[in-house]
Amino acid sequence: MQKRKKLPIGKQTFRDIRDPKENYVYIDKTRDALNMIEDGSNYYFLSCF
């Protein structure tokens, strides 16, 4: 069975997130952020933590 990847909650550096020993999942949302800026969208990111 494959081990689930952890969310990088509290990690501040890309280096920490990409460390293979830590087994974090990384999702790049750069394109989504740029699309919202260019479209003038009024979306807000809400944190449930």
C-alpha positions in Angstrom: 0.0 0.0 0.0 1.3 3.5 -0.9 1.9 5.9 1.9 -0.2 9.1 1.7 1.6 12.4 1.3 1.3 15.0 4.0 0.1 18.6 3.6 2.9 21.1 4.2 1.0 23.0 6.9 3.4 25.5 8.6 6.2 25.0 6.1 7.6 28.3 4.9 10.2 27.4 2.3 9.9 25.6 -1.0 13.0 23.6 -0.1 11.3 22.1 2.9 8.2 21.2 1.0 10.1 19.5 -1.9 12.3 17.5 0.5 11.7 13.8 -0.6 12.3 12.6 3.0 9.4 14.6 4.3 6.8 13.2 1.7 4.8 16.4 1.3 2.3 17.0 -1.5 2.9 20.2 -3.5 0.2 21.8 -5.8 1.3 24.7 -7.9 -1.5 27.3 -8.0 0.5 30.0 -9.8 -1.5 29.8 -13.0 -4.8 30.1 -11.1 -3.6 33.1 -9.2 -2.4 34.9 -12.3 -5.7 34.1 -14.0 -7.6 35.7 -11.1 -5.4 38.8 -11.3 -5.7 39.2 -15.0 -9.5 38.7 -15.0 -10.0 41.0 -12.1 -11.8 38.3 -10.2 -13.0 39.0 -6.7 -12.2 35.6 -5.2 -10.8 35.2 -1.7 -8.9 32.2 -0.3 -10.4 31.0 2.9 -8.4 28.9 5.4 -10.2 26.3 7.4 -7.3 25.7 9.7 
